[in-house]
Amino acid sequence: MISSSERLTEFLDNNTSHFLNFWRENIYISNNDLFVDEVASNGLAMYKLVRKHIQSPLTEDEIKSLAFKVANERVKANINIGDFVYNVNLGRSLIVKHINQSGLPINELQLVVDDINSLFNRFSFHAVTKYTELKDQEIQEKNQFISQTHKDRLSLLGQMSSSFVHEFRNPLTAVMGFIKLLKDENPNLRYIDIIDYELDQLKYRITQFLHTSKQQIVDKGKEEVSFAKLFQEILDFIYPTMVDDYVDVITDIEKECQAIASKEELKQVFINLILNSIDALRQKEKPRQICIDVKEQEACIVIQLTNNGPQIPPDKISVIFEPFYTTKELGTGIGLYVCKQIIEKHGGTITCSSDEELTTFHIYLPKTFESERKLAY
């Protein structure tokens, strides 16, 4: 007497061509699919797996073998996994439909259909899991490539800026020296303050490139820094810019807030953050406001620098400290990057939060400079 599995296997053998032709006519294949010829052969291979499974349950390795092959092809073809899932489920539906026409008793058919559904579920699970794993690996490799590209660009920037600074810094220093002499001899000379300010800005930008070009940030003189005095010096320095752009600065700085740090480096950080805030505020109508809040918290100094400018989009917050990322038309994209390096060199952290009303830079600095922290770029 012929068993149910033998009758069903014979039925599938007699209808293989009909099944595959109908399946090929209805599956979805992208015009850009590099493995278009493999799709049909994979359908046949799955059909054979079903036939074999009806005769004797398949091992997990037998299912994985085809599933992993298909997953590799889908990744290399760079095709949406949804196309694959659609084609697999189409094949499942057609096979079940064919089996229902085999003439087997309903009670026997139901067991077979359940087994086939289980087979397709396991096949889909292994294929999609492998596809996801390979995609994640591909993304990781791309990120590593991008990271290496950033390092290469930083290395090139270091070479360029080093040459630039040596050729430009000496004449700049000479010009600044003569401007100061003119200022002393002719204190009422028109525009001398503006020239002096702009030269200081130029020197500041060159310093940024110096920080980026060096293999590591070299410790400058460490001293006891009073944040109240530091911010007063900074605000005096950028006062002309604040006035020109109608920016109000509100400070709430505890007078006793002090830390052992590199004063010049911290000054560079805060000047950059304030100037960035002023740039952002130019995009909105008055009132334009910057708030500087400095508090002591146990062994840490907490600095919050807030402006009421436009919101930084959520997808940009995570990359604003990356080198060369900038939203400014003429920006270099190294300002915030250098800020982050300096703060982390001091053993601190810097983050940014932004909504429709306020954008805030949060800085946490230990009171004691951690000189052993050397940040390689």
Secondary structure, 3 states (H helix, E strand, C coil): CCCHHHHHHHHHHHCHHHHHHHHHHHCCCCCCCCCHHHHHHHHHHHHHHHHHHHHCCCCHHHHHHHHHHHHHHHHHHCCCHHHHHHHHHHHHHHHHHHHCCCCCCHHHHHHHHHHHHHHHHHHHHHHHHHHHHHHHHHHHHHHHHHHHHHHHHHHHHHHHHHHHHHHHHHHHHHHHHHHHHHHHHCCCCCCHHHHHHHHHHHHHHHHHHHHHHCCECCCCCEEEEEHHHHHHHHHHHCHHHHHHCCEEEEEEECCCCEEEEEHHHHHHHHHHHHHHHHHHHCCCCCCEEEEEEEEEECCEEEEEEEECCCCCCHHHHCCCCCCCCCCCCCCCCCHHHHHHHHHHHCCCEEEEEECCCCEEEEEEEECCCCCCCCCEC
